């Protein structure tokens, strides 16, 4: 998803200090009315904010969705920060959060929330200044992302108070997995579990994408996961991160 075809003149290529990632969060209200069952997906990365925003506004369509697939489908347009333009509404105030560019609600109740997250360009990836597309080396088609998901059970006992931060983007999955294991400092947590620890040889209860689970002194649960972009809508499968 993050790769691009074609060539560009040498003067068109630059290495941005930061990457702009399109982040989709699927909230599965169809099976959990609390909103605690939610899953983040990084859809694509760009070297410029404008390119990331342009992609984000039509990102659900790249997965095979159409506006008519949703009960509500709203896109926040660049020309008006206080309203949105979509297939169902063209002048209503924007009520879905300042950082949200697309908000959609499916007929079964699932919500799709699309925004932009910014993270350092830790692999010094090159991009085109003309269209913001990344130039991935070594024939790579997409990036592997390290995500930190924090659930604040003090704010909401159901687990619906969640934040997701992208900690890094890597060409190779092995590098992303290594970074995920080193993302958090065990000394800062009351409980700290890594996938691969001896006590989890039989079963790792936090999901196959999760590398680390940690619990702070105040009860916040943090999960560090490695994810790749979904290519089709059927890959958007919400899962529930388990509190320990």
C-alpha positions as semicolon CSV with decimal commas, in nm:
position;residue;x (nm);y (nm);z (nm)
1;X;0,000;0,000;0,000
2;X;0,282;0,241;0,075
3;X;0,475;0,172;-0,243
4;X;0,456;0,368;-0,564
5;X;0,536;0,311;-0,927
6;X;0,707;0,534;-1,177
7;X;1,021;0,740;-1,172
8;X;1,099;1,096;-1,072
9;X;1,372;1,341;-1,150
10;X;1,654;1,345;-0,889
11;X;1,560;1,698;-0,785
12;X;1,209;1,575;-0,705
13;X;1,332;1,334;-0,438
14;X;1,388;1,435;-0,076
15;X;1,415;1,265;0,263
16;X;1,154;1,410;0,501
17;X;1,223;1,433;0,873
18;X;0,875;1,301;0,943
19;X;0,627;1,071;0,775
20;X;0,253;1,128;0,765
21;X;0,055;0,811;0,819
22;X;-0,312;0,759;0,735
23;X;-0,461;0,580;1,035
24;X;-0,797;0,404;1,025
25;X;-0,966;0,295;1,347
26;X;-1,255;0,048;1,325
27;X;-1,484;0,056;1,629
28;X;-1,696;-0,258;1,648
29;X;-2,021;-0,135;1,801
30;X;-2,196;-0,423;1,625
31;X;-2,061;-0,669;1,884
32;X;-1,961;-0,441;2,173
33;X;-2,185;-0,144;2,255
34;X;-1,919;0,008;2,484
35;X;-1,690;0,093;2,193
36;X;-1,399;-0,086;2,359
37;X;-1,348;-0,329;2,070
38;X;-1,152;-0,118;1,827
39;X;-0,864;-0,191;1,594
40;X;-0,619;0,051;1,428
41;X;-0,490;0,003;1,073
42;X;-0,220;0,210;0,905
43;X;-0,336;0,240;0,545
44;X;-0,047;0,426;0,383
45;X;0,238;0,671;0,449
46;X;0,344;0,988;0,270
47;X;0,631;1,234;0,283
48;X;0,408;1,542;0,284
49;X;0,102;1,632;0,488
50;X;-0,099;1,750;0,188
51;X;-0,050;1,417;0,011
52;X;-0,148;1,225;0,324
53;X;-0,466;1,429;0,366
54;X;-0,563;1,385;0,002
55;X;-0,518;1,009;0,031
56;X;-0,699;0,989;0,367
57;X;-1,012;1,151;0,225
58;X;-1,056;0,869;-0,026
59;X;-0,880;0,592;0,167
60;X;-1,190;0,383;0,236
61;X;-1,257;0,367;-0,136
62;X;-0,907;0,227;-0,195
63;X;-1,010;-0,067;0,026
64;X;-1,316;-0,135;-0,189
65;X;-1,579;0,060;0,002
66;X;-1,831;0,297;-0,157
67;X;-2,023;0,574;0,021
68;X;-2,348;0,382;-0,026
69;X;-2,204;0,098;0,184
70;X;-2,257;0,318;0,490
71;X;-2,552;0,458;0,679
72;X;-2,345;0,773;0,736
73;X;-2,042;0,876;0,531
74;X;-1,877;1,212;0,591
75;X;-1,556;1,360;0,454
76;X;-1,398;1,673;0,595
77;X;-1,304;1,890;0,300
78;X;-0,997;2,120;0,305
79;X;-1,178;2,439;0,209
80;X;-1,398;2,451;0,518
81;X;-1,270;2,353;0,863
82;X;-1,614;2,378;1,018
83;X;-1,816;2,166;0,776
84;X;-1,792;1,856;0,562
85;X;-1,891;1,756;0,215
86;X;-2,005;1,404;0,141
87;X;-2,260;1,196;-0,036
88;X;-2,507;1,243;0,247
89;X;-2,435;1,593;0,373
90;X;-2,279;1,907;0,235
91;X;-2,321;2,180;0,496
92;X;-2,362;2,033;0,844
93;X;-2,103;2,127;1,109
94;X;-1,818;1,883;1,154
95;X;-1,873;1,698;1,482
96;X;-1,635;1,403;1,456
97;X;-1,315;1,551;1,603
98;X;-1,053;1,797;1,484
99;X;-0,809;1,531;1,369
100;X;-1,065;1,322;1,182
101;X;-1,086;1,347;0,802
102;X;-1,338;1,070;0,733
103;X;-1,613;0,935;0,955
104;X;-1,836;0,651;0,838
105;X;-2,094;0,437;1,015
106;X;-2,188;0,103;0,863
107;X;-2,542;-0,032;0,872
108;X;-2,438;-0,289;1,134
109;X;-2,309;-0,015;1,365
110;X;-1,934;-0,036;1,304
111;X;-1,763;0,303;1,286
112;X;-1,469;0,385;1,059
113;X;-1,257;0,682;1,168
114;X;-0,973;0,806;0,947
115;X;-0,708;1,058;1,051
116;X;-0,337;1,138;1,016
117;X;-0,061;1,047;1,261
118;X;0,292;1,188;1,234
119;X;0,608;1,002;1,330
120;X;0,983;1,043;1,268
121;X;1,118;0,899;0,945
122;X;1,326;0,643;1,133
123;X;1,437;0,457;0,817
124;X;1,527;0,777;0,626
125;X;1,285;0,687;0,348
126;X;1,284;0,906;0,039
127;X;0,973;1,071;-0,103
128;X;0,871;1,267;-0,409
129;X;0,811;1,636;-0,344
130;X;0,561;1,652;-0,631
131;X;0,315;1,393;-0,501
132;X;0,443;1,297;-0,154
133;X;0,470;0,929;-0,249
134;X;0,739;0,725;-0,076
135;X;1,014;0,562;-0,282
136;X;1,064;0,230;-0,106
137;X;1,395;0,048;-0,167
138;X;1,471;-0,317;-0,226
139;X;1,147;-0,386;-0,411
140;X;0,935;-0,335;-0,099
141;X;0,561;-0,288;-0,160
142;X;0,460;-0,169;0,187
143;X;0,591;-0,082;0,531
144;X;0,563;-0,259;0,864
145;X;0,441;-0,034;1,146
146;X;0,506;-0,034;1,520
147;X;0,195;0,087;1,702
148;X;0,154;0,162;2,071
149;X;-0,206;0,124;2,187
150;X;-0,285;0,254;2,536
151;X;-0,610;0,174;2,717
152;X;-0,698;0,389;3,018
153;X;-0,930;0,185;3,237
154;X;-0,934;0,464;3,496
155;X;-1,101;0,695;3,246
156;X;-1,346;0,428;3,127
157;X;-1,375;0,086;3,290
158;X;-1,506;-0,064;2,967
159;X;-1,176;0,005;2,791
160;X;-1,323;0,248;2,539
161;X;-1,071;0,521;2,632
162;X;-0,794;0,425;2,390
163;X;-0,514;0,606;2,209
164;X;-0,292;0,483;1,926
165;X;0,051;0,621;1,840
166;X;0,271;0,511;1,551
167;X;0,623;0,466;1,689
168;X;0,799;0,376;1,367
169;X;0,776;0,242;1,012
170;X;1,014;-0,025;0,880
171;X;1,087;-0,187;0,548
172;X;1,152;-0,529;0,702
173;X;0,915;-0,700;0,943
174;X;1,206;-0,837;1,147
175;X;1,329;-0,484;1,213
176;X;0,981;-0,372;1,313
177;X;0,944;-0,669;1,548
178;X;1,280;-0,593;1,711
179;X;1,185;-0,226;1,756
180;X;0,850;-0,326;1,905
181;X;1,022;-0,533;2,174
182;X;1,239;-0,233;2,265
183;X;0,969;0,033;2,238
184;X;0,884;0,049;2,609
185;X;1,110;0,065;2,914
186;X;1,024;-0,221;3,153
187;X;1,140;-0,010;3,448
188;X;0,850;0,229;3,387
189;X;0,582;-0,038;3,434
190;X;0,446;-0,245;3,717
191;X;0,399;-0,541;3,483
192;X;0,581;-0,606;3,159
193;X;0,532;-0,905;2,926
194;X;0,704;-0,978;2,596
195;X;0,589;-1,232;2,345
196;X;0,851;-1,505;2,366
197;X;0,890;-1,487;2,745
198;X;0,911;-1,831;2,902
199;X;0,574;-1,811;3,076
200;X;0,400;-1,758;2,742
201;X;0,550;-2,052;2,553
202;X;0,216;-2,236;2,558
203;X;-0,008;-1,937;2,484
204;X;0,026;-1,566;2,416
205;X;-0,311;-1,413;2,513
206;X;-0,281;-1,070;2,351
207;X;-0,302;-1,142;1,978
208;X;-0,053;-1,252;1,714
209;X;0,039;-0,894;1,615
210;X;0,119;-0,786;1,973
211;X;0,485;-0,796;2,079
212;X;0,460;-0,636;2,425
213;X;0,194;-0,588;2,691
214;X;0,264;-0,360;2,988
215;X;0,064;-0,224;3,281
216;X;0,154;0,104;3,450
217;X;0,133;0,176;3,823
218;X;-0,188;0,371;3,753
219;X;-0,347;0,079;3,570
220;X;-0,306;0,188;3,210
221;X;-0,258;-0,106;2,973
222;X;-0,019;-0,058;2,682
223;X;0,015;-0,291;2,384
224;X;0,289;-0,265;2,123
225;X;0,191;-0,427;1,794
226;X;0,344;-0,477;1,450
227;X;0,104;-0,427;1,160
228;X;0,109;-0,409;0,783
229;X;-0,149;-0,221;0,574
230;X;-0,468;-0,404;0,481
231;X;-0,519;-0,444;0,109
232;X;-0,892;-0,512;0,099
233;X;-1,193;-0,437;0,316
234;X;-1,226;-0,801;0,428
235;X;-0,894;-0,765;0,614
236;X;-1,044;-0,510;0,853
237;X;-1,122;-0,746;1,139
238;X;-1,165;-0,575;1,478
239;X;-1,028;-0,756;1,779
240;X;-1,039;-0,691;2,149
241;X;-0,713;-0,639;2,336
242;X;-0,734;-0,824;2,665
243;X;-0,674;-0,657;2,998
244;X;-0,463;-0,860;3,238
